């Protein structure tokens, strides 16, 4: 059955230039990753410049909030507007999935705190350790590898939120904010080509931080499993709700 509702991708930034040129916007990567898990349409809205849609519009099946090179702790005016809107979205129960920056801004909007990660940048292929069972982990082992790139982290959880997974460098890789709202610190939409592009683009920064760039690139492979969290969100939260 084809769903009449649309998944609205809330844009908060763009991929790094070579990835943007070669692979497109975050919305393109997200739609490609979701693939056959969703048979409805898509819409995109830019949280920085556009008027945000009604939190519970009848034509909206879900919101997916993208990553960004912006930093939640900078508290820019558009971020504050987006946070107020997200509180309305979550209160309305509209299914919502935040990725990286999207994960962080959800945490901040709902009463948590996002800070610069005191353990440093997390980038490349990472191993995520699950803390609990959840429909988001359907078909996933107790630990799995995926791709990440971020310097900020959720330092304090909002009241009522549950941390479902962690890595060596980040305590809250997956957060269940409510039964219809999740965030992941990693990037399920970034395949091996995209994350390699990020590492190459940030080579000089990484080298200045004392990171071994060839060592970061060496384990990059097409078999990352974080993608399944986005598929499971669509299947278990969005489709069932629609």
C-alpha positions in Angstrom: 0.0 0.0 0.0 1.3 3.4 -0.9 1.1 6.0 1.9 -0.5 9.3 1.2 1.4 11.1 3.9 4.9 12.5 3.5 8.1 12.2 5.5 9.3 15.7 6.1 13.1 16.0 6.2 14.1 19.0 8.3 17.3 20.4 6.9 19.8 21.9 9.3 22.9 21.9 7.2 24.7 20.5 4.1 27.3 17.8 3.7 30.9 18.8 3.2 31.5 20.3 -0.3 32.9 17.3 -2.1 30.2 15.0 -0.7 27.5 17.6 -1.6 28.8 17.8 -5.1 29.1 14.1 -5.6 26.2 12.7 -3.6 23.8 15.6 -3.0 22.1 17.0 0.1 21.4 15.2 3.4 17.8 14.7 2.2 19.0 12.8 -0.8 21.2 10.5 1.3 18.3 10.0 3.8 15.8 9.1 1.0 18.3 6.7 -0.6 18.9 5.0 2.8 15.2 4.6 3.6 14.6 3.1 0.2 11.8 0.6 0.0 11.0 0.9 3.8 8.8 3.9 2.9 6.4 4.0 -0.1 5.0 7.5 0.5 6.4 10.8 -0.5 8.9 13.2 0.9 9.2 17.0 1.5 12.1 19.1 2.7 12.1 22.2 4.8 15.1 24.3 5.8 15.0 25.0 9.6 17.4 27.9 9.1 15.3 29.9 6.6 11.9 28.4 6.1 8.6 28.5 8.0 8.4 25.2 9.8 5.3 23.1 9.2 2.5 22.4 11.7 3.7 20.0 14.4 0.8 17.6 13.7 -0.3 18.3 10.1 -2.5 15.5 8.8 -0.3 15.1 5.7 2.9 14.5 7.7 3.9 11.0 8.5 7.1 11.9 10.3 9.9 14.3 10.7 13.6 13.5 10.2 16.0 16.1 11.4 19.4 16.1 9.6 22.9 16.6 10.6 24.8 19.9 10.3 28.2 21.5 10.8 26.5 23.9 13.1 26.8 23.5 16.9 23.8 23.4 19.2 25.8 25.1 22.1 26.1 28.2 19.9 22.4 28.9 20.5 21.8 30.7 17.2 18.3 32.3 16.7 17.2 29.7 14.1 18.2 26.9 16.5 16.0 28.4 19.3 13.1 28.7 16.9 13.6 25.1 15.8 13.8 23.9 19.4 10.5 25.5 20.3 8.9 23.9 17.3 10.4 20.5 18.1 8.8 20.7 21.6 5.5 21.1 19.9 6.2 18.2 17.5 7.1 15.8 20.3 4.2 16.9 22.4 1.9 16.2 19.4 3.3 12.7 19.1 4.4 13.1 15.5 7.1 10.5 14.8 10.5 12.2 14.8 14.0 10.9 14.2 17.1 13.1 14.8 20.5 12.4 13.2 23.7 13.8 14.8 22.9 17.5 15.1 19.2 16.5 14.9 19.7 14.1 17.8 21.5 16.9 19.8 18.9 19.6 19.1 16.1 17.3 20.2 17.9 16.7 23.4 18.5 20.4 24.0 14.9 21.2 23.1 13.5 18.7 25.5 15.5 19.9 28.5 18.9 18.2 28.1 22.2 19.9 27.5 24.6 19.6 24.5 28.3 20.3 25.1 31.6 20.0 23.4 32.6 16.4 23.8 35.4 16.4 26.4 36.7 13.1 24.9 37.3 14.7 21.6 36.1 14.3 18.0 34.4 11.0 17.0 34.8 10.3 13.3 34.9 7.3 11.0 33.8 3.7 11.6 32.7 3.2 15.2 31.4 0.3 17.3 28.1 1.0 19.1 27.2 -1.0 22.2 23.5 -1.5 23.0 22.3 -0.9 26.6 18.7 -2.2 26.1 16.3 -3.8 23.7 14.1 -1.6 21.6 12.2 -1.8 18.3 14.9 0.5 16.8 17.4 -2.4 17.2 15.3 -5.0 15.5 17.7 -7.4 13.7 20.8 -5.8 15.2 23.3 -7.5 17.4 24.3 -6.3 20.9 27.1 -4.3 19.3 27.4 -3.1 15.7 29.6 -0.9 13.5 28.4 2.3 11.8 29.7 5.7 10.8 30.0 8.9 12.8 31.4 12.4 12.6 30.8 15.0 15.4 32.5 17.1 18.0 29.5 17.9 20.3 27.6 15.4 22.5 24.5 15.2 24.6 26.0 15.8 28.1 22.8 15.7 30.0 19.7 13.7 29.1 16.3 15.3 29.2 13.9 14.1 31.9 12.2 10.9 30.8 14.6 10.1 28.0 16.4 6.8 27.9 19.9 6.2 26.6 19.9 3.0 24.6 23.5 2.7 23.3 27.0 4.1 23.7 30.5 4.1 22.3 33.9 4.6 23.8 33.8 8.3 23.0 30.0 9.0 23.5 27.7 8.0 26.3 24.5 8.6 24.4 24.7 7.2 20.8 21.0 6.4 20.7 18.3 8.1 22.8 14.6 7.3 23.0 13.0 10.6 24.0 9.4 9.2 23.8 7.8 6.2 22.2 7.6 8.1 18.9 10.8 10.2 19.1 14.4 8.9 18.7 17.8 10.4 18.1 21.0 8.7 16.9 24.4 10.4 17.3 25.9 8.4 14.4 24.9 8.8 10.7 22.8 5.9 9.4 22.6 7.7 6.0 26.4 7.9 5.5 27.8 4.9 3.5 31.5 4.1 3.2 31.9 6.6 0.3 30.4 9.5 2.2 32.3 9.0 5.5 35.6 8.5 3.6 34.8 11.9 1.9 34.3 13.5 5.3 37.6 12.1 6.6 39.5 13.3 3.4 37.9 16.8 3.6 38.9 17.2 7.3 42.4 15.6 6.8 44.3 18.7 7.9 42.1 19.3 11.0 42.4 15.6 12.0 46.2 15.7 11.5 46.4 18.8 13.7 44.5 16.9 16.3 47.1 14.2 16.2 44.8 11.7 14.4 46.2 9.0 12.0 44.1 9.6 8.9 45.2 6.4 7.0 44.2 4.5 10.2 40.8 6.2 10.2 40.2 5.3 6.5 41.5 1.7 6.7 38.4 0.1 8.3 35.8 2.0 6.2 33.7 -0.6 4.4 30.2 -1.0 2.9 28.8 -3.3 5.6 27.9 -0.7 8.3 24.7 -1.7 10.2 23.5 1.7 11.6 21.3 2.1 8.6 18.9 -0.4 10.1 18.0 1.9 12.9 16.5 4.3 10.4 14.7 1.4 8.6 13.3 0.2 11.9 12.1 3.7 12.8 10.1 3.8 9.6 8.7 0.3 10.0 8.0 0.2 13.7 7.0 3.8 14.4 6.1 5.6 11.2 4.3 2.9 9.1 2.4 1.5 12.1 1.4 5.0 13.1 0.3 5.8 9.5 
